Amino acid sequence: MDKRVLVTGGASGIGKGIVEKFVKSDCKVVVLDKDEESLTKTVEQLGSFHGQVQTVVCDLRNEKEISNAVTYAYDLWDGIDILINNAGFAVREPFIDIPLENWDQIMSVNIRGTFILSQMISKRMIQSNINGSIVNISSKNGLSGSSYLAHYNTSKAGINLLSQSMAVELAQYNIRVNVIAPGFIDTPLDSKLKQEDTSLNLTERTPMKRLGTVEEVANGVYFLASEQASYITGTVLVIDGGHLANASEL
């Protein structure tokens, strides 16, 4: 593909898989994450590809850090062609017990950070006449309700509508915006959720009866970001093994 890519939350899980996919496709990648130790390990694990990767430590709750990261990433290779907003996190807790601090923190990272970074990168793409692609990582939880994740679900639903609105406005500048909505994927986040609630059976209602892989999500991201999806914008691609399609099953 040979593109310049910025990936948030790229030090582990789905983000790390996305970084690997683009690097192995001859792209130059800037990886943004707040965990410096994990960033270092990710680059080391890329082995011979590490020369195509640069890292930035950034907390998406901090607007100044986001601005500095954008300037660094954009100046590094004189532009960004593809932005992947992957960073996010979740906490399982009953709606009536959600502390305002947790609500605000999830909204700040999952939706506010995505908005700020996308706006900054979009402006630069427009100024540089770059035919850009933005892929935001949402969740099946942004398309259907569930218990104990009211704040997370709301943030992911917001990403879906933000992305569609961006797609409508940015199309005139040849910038496409799409969404990947993963289901239960074999990642540290899903493992943590299961540890917090041992009664969870993540694949019970999934027709394919297994967790998805990081690689399967990364393949979807790569497709939507590539020229193979040149007439696709404003769409949400669900990668969930049929979980949402099974919503009415007893």
C-alpha beads as a LAMMPS data file, in Angstrom:
LAMMPS data file: protein, C-alpha beads

250 atoms
249 bonds

1 atom types
1 bond types

-500.0 500.0 xlo xhi
-500.0 500.0 ylo yhi
-500.0 500.0 zlo zhi

Masses

1 110.0

Atoms # bond

1 1 1 0.000 0.000 0.000
2 1 1 2.915 2.364 0.824
3 1 1 0.910 4.895 2.882
4 1 1 1.596 7.047 5.937
5 1 1 -0.546 5.808 8.819
6 1 1 -1.340 6.978 12.352
7 1 1 -2.792 4.387 14.739
8 1 1 -4.004 5.212 18.255
9 1 1 -3.962 2.639 21.010
10 1 1 -1.521 0.675 18.899
11 1 1 0.626 -0.840 21.646
12 1 1 -1.571 -3.877 22.317
13 1 1 -4.652 -5.841 21.309
14 1 1 -6.490 -4.851 18.144
15 1 1 -4.342 -1.744 17.721
16 1 1 -1.161 -3.771 17.686
17 1 1 -2.638 -6.106 15.081
18 1 1 -3.565 -3.117 12.928
19 1 1 -0.024 -1.746 13.175
20 1 1 1.426 -5.102 12.116
21 1 1 -0.957 -5.338 9.152
22 1 1 -0.014 -1.940 7.760
23 1 1 3.710 -2.274 8.444
24 1 1 3.826 -5.607 6.628
25 1 1 2.073 -3.911 3.688
26 1 1 4.975 -1.458 3.249
27 1 1 3.349 1.411 5.133
28 1 1 5.079 3.851 7.446
29 1 1 3.248 3.869 10.780
30 1 1 3.192 6.222 13.744
31 1 1 1.870 4.417 16.819
32 1 1 0.230 6.537 19.504
33 1 1 -0.378 5.137 22.991
34 1 1 -0.165 6.287 26.599
35 1 1 1.776 3.166 27.651
36 1 1 5.428 3.828 26.826
37 1 1 6.626 0.404 27.957
38 1 1 4.131 -1.410 25.737
39 1 1 5.029 0.851 22.808
40 1 1 8.678 -0.126 23.152
41 1 1 7.818 -3.840 23.282
42 1 1 5.580 -3.551 20.220
43 1 1 8.355 -1.988 18.141
44 1 1 10.847 -4.610 19.324
45 1 1 8.459 -7.414 18.341
46 1 1 8.156 -6.037 14.824
47 1 1 11.765 -7.069 14.240
48 1 1 12.982 -6.163 10.766
49 1 1 9.941 -3.916 10.237
50 1 1 10.772 -1.618 13.147
51 1 1 12.391 0.946 10.825
52 1 1 8.952 1.722 9.410
53 1 1 7.507 2.500 12.838
54 1 1 7.742 5.540 15.084
55 1 1 6.014 5.926 18.440
56 1 1 4.412 8.778 20.376
57 1 1 3.419 8.656 24.034
58 1 1 0.095 10.475 24.300
59 1 1 -2.883 10.550 26.642
60 1 1 -6.022 11.176 24.564
61 1 1 -7.607 12.976 27.509
62 1 1 -5.058 15.772 27.070
63 1 1 -5.730 18.128 24.143
64 1 1 -2.201 19.574 24.226
65 1 1 -0.624 16.112 24.022
66 1 1 -2.890 15.256 21.098
67 1 1 -1.868 18.455 19.296
68 1 1 1.836 17.730 19.849
69 1 1 1.385 14.144 18.650
70 1 1 -0.389 15.302 15.480
71 1 1 2.373 17.793 14.686
72 1 1 5.067 15.165 15.212
73 1 1 3.288 12.476 13.190
74 1 1 2.399 14.794 10.324
75 1 1 5.849 16.361 10.064
76 1 1 7.674 13.043 10.352
77 1 1 6.799 11.874 6.831
78 1 1 5.336 15.140 5.519
79 1 1 1.735 14.001 5.830
80 1 1 -0.694 11.357 7.051
81 1 1 -2.791 9.399 4.540
82 1 1 -4.646 7.126 6.947
83 1 1 -5.861 7.691 10.503
84 1 1 -7.023 4.747 12.612
85 1 1 -8.780 5.794 15.829
86 1 1 -8.549 2.606 17.847
87 1 1 -7.808 3.715 21.424
88 1 1 -10.515 3.107 23.984
89 1 1 -11.388 1.241 27.135
90 1 1 -14.340 -0.109 29.109
91 1 1 -15.399 -0.726 32.700
92 1 1 -18.169 -3.166 33.616
93 1 1 -20.475 -1.754 36.305
94 1 1 -24.233 -1.373 36.868
95 1 1 -25.820 1.763 35.421
96 1 1 -27.087 2.980 38.802
97 1 1 -23.590 2.674 40.305
98 1 1 -21.539 4.367 37.565
99 1 1 -19.393 7.124 39.123
100 1 1 -19.398 10.351 37.145
101 1 1 -15.599 10.100 37.056
102 1 1 -15.787 6.812 35.136
103 1 1 -18.443 8.185 32.769
104 1 1 -16.342 11.263 32.014
105 1 1 -13.121 9.290 31.568
106 1 1 -14.642 6.857 29.062
107 1 1 -16.282 9.673 27.100
108 1 1 -13.040 11.648 27.164
109 1 1 -10.941 8.864 25.645
110 1 1 -13.429 6.981 23.470
111 1 1 -15.351 9.844 21.860
112 1 1 -13.732 13.199 22.733
113 1 1 -10.232 11.986 21.870
114 1 1 -11.464 10.537 18.587
115 1 1 -13.173 13.826 17.726
116 1 1 -10.173 16.033 18.541
117 1 1 -7.641 13.870 16.709
118 1 1 -9.889 13.397 13.663
119 1 1 -10.557 17.129 13.408
120 1 1 -6.863 18.015 13.618
121 1 1 -5.794 15.403 11.068
122 1 1 -8.678 16.224 8.708
123 1 1 -7.712 19.900 8.618
124 1 1 -4.156 18.986 7.689
125 1 1 -5.303 16.506 5.045
126 1 1 -7.459 19.219 3.472
127 1 1 -4.634 21.764 3.547
128 1 1 -2.284 19.273 1.872
129 1 1 -4.867 18.004 -0.664
130 1 1 -4.448 14.460 0.620
131 1 1 -7.047 11.890 -0.429
132 1 1 -7.324 10.539 3.076
133 1 1 -9.015 7.679 4.843
134 1 1 -10.146 7.597 8.469
135 1 1 -11.261 4.375 10.126
136 1 1 -12.753 4.612 13.606
137 1 1 -13.010 1.546 15.819
138 1 1 -16.441 1.290 17.396
139 1 1 -18.029 -1.906 18.715
140 1 1 -21.079 -4.097 18.286
141 1 1 -22.016 -2.483 21.620
142 1 1 -22.488 0.786 19.779
143 1 1 -25.273 -0.816 17.749
144 1 1 -27.212 -2.613 20.483
145 1 1 -27.658 -2.205 24.215
146 1 1 -26.251 -4.442 26.931
147 1 1 -25.959 -4.478 30.707
148 1 1 -23.123 -3.062 32.817
149 1 1 -21.600 -1.035 29.961
150 1 1 -23.874 1.995 29.618
151 1 1 -20.994 4.471 29.363
152 1 1 -18.947 2.341 26.967
153 1 1 -21.973 1.552 24.779
154 1 1 -22.921 5.227 24.606
155 1 1 -19.402 6.250 23.610
156 1 1 -19.293 3.674 20.819
157 1 1 -22.716 4.676 19.507
158 1 1 -21.390 8.228 19.430
159 1 1 -18.435 7.122 17.326
160 1 1 -20.821 5.624 14.761
161 1 1 -22.803 8.856 14.328
162 1 1 -19.711 11.062 14.502
163 1 1 -18.133 8.991 11.737
164 1 1 -21.180 9.164 9.480
165 1 1 -21.387 12.924 9.970
166 1 1 -17.685 13.271 9.209
167 1 1 -18.110 11.145 6.085
168 1 1 -20.834 13.421 4.748
169 1 1 -18.852 16.622 5.317
170 1 1 -15.402 15.366 4.317
171 1 1 -16.404 13.618 1.085
172 1 1 -16.015 16.894 -0.820
173 1 1 -12.324 16.851 0.164
174 1 1 -11.842 13.227 -0.946
175 1 1 -11.525 12.021 2.628
176 1 1 -13.402 8.816 3.395
177 1 1 -14.566 7.938 6.921
178 1 1 -15.702 4.479 7.973
179 1 1 -16.180 2.396 11.085
180 1 1 -15.225 -1.088 12.192
181 1 1 -17.508 -2.550 14.868
182 1 1 -15.851 -5.635 16.372
183 1 1 -17.674 -8.194 18.447
184 1 1 -15.932 -10.369 20.993
185 1 1 -12.292 -10.501 19.930
186 1 1 -9.477 -12.405 21.600
187 1 1 -7.785 -9.388 23.206
188 1 1 -6.572 -8.367 26.685
189 1 1 -9.690 -6.156 27.048
190 1 1 -12.138 -9.026 26.534
191 1 1 -10.029 -11.249 28.805
192 1 1 -10.200 -8.574 31.506
193 1 1 -13.989 -8.302 31.179
194 1 1 -14.319 -12.048 31.542
195 1 1 -12.081 -12.077 34.615
196 1 1 -14.233 -9.388 36.227
197 1 1 -17.362 -11.489 35.663
198 1 1 -16.621 -15.232 35.597
199 1 1 -20.233 -15.970 34.599
200 1 1 -19.660 -14.422 31.181
201 1 1 -19.753 -16.762 28.190
202 1 1 -18.596 -14.442 25.432
203 1 1 -19.451 -16.793 22.567
204 1 1 -22.711 -18.334 23.801
205 1 1 -24.867 -16.208 21.473
206 1 1 -22.337 -15.995 18.650
207 1 1 -23.318 -18.286 15.736
208 1 1 -19.681 -18.956 14.835
209 1 1 -19.066 -20.100 18.446
210 1 1 -15.628 -18.579 18.828
211 1 1 -13.873 -15.329 19.549
212 1 1 -12.705 -13.314 16.585
213 1 1 -8.996 -12.774 16.075
214 1 1 -7.067 -9.534 16.053
215 1 1 -5.959 -10.367 12.508
216 1 1 -9.572 -10.628 11.324
217 1 1 -10.312 -7.135 12.615
218 1 1 -7.070 -5.756 11.164
219 1 1 -8.012 -7.186 7.759
220 1 1 -11.296 -5.258 7.862
221 1 1 -9.536 -2.044 8.843
222 1 1 -7.004 -2.477 6.064
223 1 1 -9.745 -3.035 3.487
224 1 1 -11.722 0.075 4.455
225 1 1 -8.555 2.187 4.487
226 1 1 -7.385 0.936 1.098
227 1 1 -8.251 1.950 -2.444
228 1 1 -10.225 -1.281 -2.723
229 1 1 -12.883 0.577 -0.710
230 1 1 -12.628 3.781 -2.764
231 1 1 -16.432 4.176 -3.064
232 1 1 -17.179 3.259 0.556
233 1 1 -17.677 6.013 3.120
234 1 1 -19.986 6.456 6.087
235 1 1 -20.429 2.734 6.628
236 1 1 -20.133 0.531 9.707
237 1 1 -18.537 -2.851 9.066
238 1 1 -19.493 -5.314 11.798
239 1 1 -16.972 -8.074 12.525
240 1 1 -18.705 -10.169 15.174
241 1 1 -19.191 -13.744 13.963
242 1 1 -22.910 -13.101 13.496
243 1 1 -23.519 -12.047 17.118
244 1 1 -25.810 -9.087 16.365
245 1 1 -27.670 -11.040 13.695
246 1 1 -28.623 -13.473 16.473
247 1 1 -30.221 -10.849 18.697
248 1 1 -33.706 -12.445 18.756
249 1 1 -32.530 -15.940 19.587
250 1 1 -33.877 -17.313 22.872

Bonds

1 1 1 2
2 1 2 3
3 1 3 4
4 1 4 5
5 1 5 6
6 1 6 7
7 1 7 8
8 1 8 9
9 1 9 10
10 1 10 11
11 1 11 12
12 1 12 13
13 1 13 14
14 1 14 15
15 1 15 16
16 1 16 17
17 1 17 18
18 1 18 19
19 1 19 20
20 1 20 21
21 1 21 22
22 1 22 23
23 1 23 24
24 1 24 25
25 1 25 26
26 1 26 27
27 1 27 28
28 1 28 29
29 1 29 30
30 1 30 31
31 1 31 32
32 1 32 33
33 1 33 34
34 1 34 35
35 1 35 36
36 1 36 37
37 1 37 38
38 1 38 39
39 1 39 40
40 1 40 41
41 1 41 42
42 1 42 43
43 1 43 44
44 1 44 45
45 1 45 46
46 1 46 47
47 1 47 48
48 1 48 49
49 1 49 50
50 1 50 51
51 1 51 52
52 1 52 53
53 1 53 54
54 1 54 55
55 1 55 56
56 1 56 57
57 1 57 58
58 1 58 59
59 1 59 60
60 1 60 61
61 1 61 62
62 1 62 63
63 1 63 64
64 1 64 65
65 1 65 66
66 1 66 67
67 1 67 68
68 1 68 69
69 1 69 70
70 1 70 71
71 1 71 72
72 1 72 73
73 1 73 74
74 1 74 75
75 1 75 76
76 1 76 77
77 1 77 78
78 1 78 79
79 1 79 80
80 1 80 81
81 1 81 82
82 1 82 83
83 1 83 84
84 1 84 85
85 1 85 86
86 1 86 87
87 1 87 88
88 1 88 89
89 1 89 90
90 1 90 91
91 1 91 92
92 1 92 93
93 1 93 94
94 1 94 95
95 1 95 96
96 1 96 97
97 1 97 98
98 1 98 99
99 1 99 100
100 1 100 101
101 1 101 102
102 1 102 103
103 1 103 104
104 1 104 105
105 1 105 106
106 1 106 107
107 1 107 108
108 1 108 109
109 1 109 110
110 1 110 111
111 1 111 112
112 1 112 113
113 1 113 114
114 1 114 115
115 1 115 116
116 1 116 117
117 1 117 118
118 1 118 119
119 1 119 120
120 1 120 121
121 1 121 122
122 1 122 123
123 1 123 124
124 1 124 125
125 1 125 126
126 1 126 127
127 1 127 128
128 1 128 129
129 1 129 130
130 1 130 131
131 1 131 132
132 1 132 133
133 1 133 134
134 1 134 135
135 1 135 136
136 1 136 137
137 1 137 138
138 1 138 139
139 1 139 140
140 1 140 141
141 1 141 142
142 1 142 143
143 1 143 144
144 1 144 145
145 1 145 146
146 1 146 147
147 1 147 148
148 1 148 149
149 1 149 150
150 1 150 151
151 1 151 152
152 1 152 153
153 1 153 154
154 1 154 155
155 1 155 156
156 1 156 157
157 1 157 158
158 1 158 159
159 1 159 160
160 1 160 161
161 1 161 162
162 1 162 163
163 1 163 164
164 1 164 165
165 1 165 166
166 1 166 167
167 1 167 168
168 1 168 169
169 1 169 170
170 1 170 171
171 1 171 172
172 1 172 173
173 1 173 174
174 1 174 175
175 1 175 176
176 1 176 177
177 1 177 178
178 1 178 179
179 1 179 180
180 1 180 181
181 1 181 182
182 1 182 183
183 1 183 184
184 1 184 185
185 1 185 186
186 1 186 187
187 1 187 188
188 1 188 189
189 1 189 190
190 1 190 191
191 1 191 192
192 1 192 193
193 1 193 194
194 1 194 195
195 1 195 196
196 1 196 197
197 1 197 198
198 1 198 199
199 1 199 200
200 1 200 201
201 1 201 202
202 1 202 203
203 1 203 204
204 1 204 205
205 1 205 206
206 1 206 207
207 1 207 208
208 1 208 209
209 1 209 210
210 1 210 211
211 1 211 212
212 1 212 213
213 1 213 214
214 1 214 215
215 1 215 216
216 1 216 217
217 1 217 218
218 1 218 219
219 1 219 220
220 1 220 221
221 1 221 222
222 1 222 223
223 1 223 224
224 1 224 225
225 1 225 226
226 1 226 227
227 1 227 228
228 1 228 229
229 1 229 230
230 1 230 231
231 1 231 232
232 1 232 233
233 1 233 234
234 1 234 235
235 1 235 236
236 1 236 237
237 1 237 238
238 1 238 239
239 1 239 240
240 1 240 241
241 1 241 242
242 1 242 243
243 1 243 244
244 1 244 245
245 1 245 246
246 1 246 247
247 1 247 248
248 1 248 249
249 1 249 250
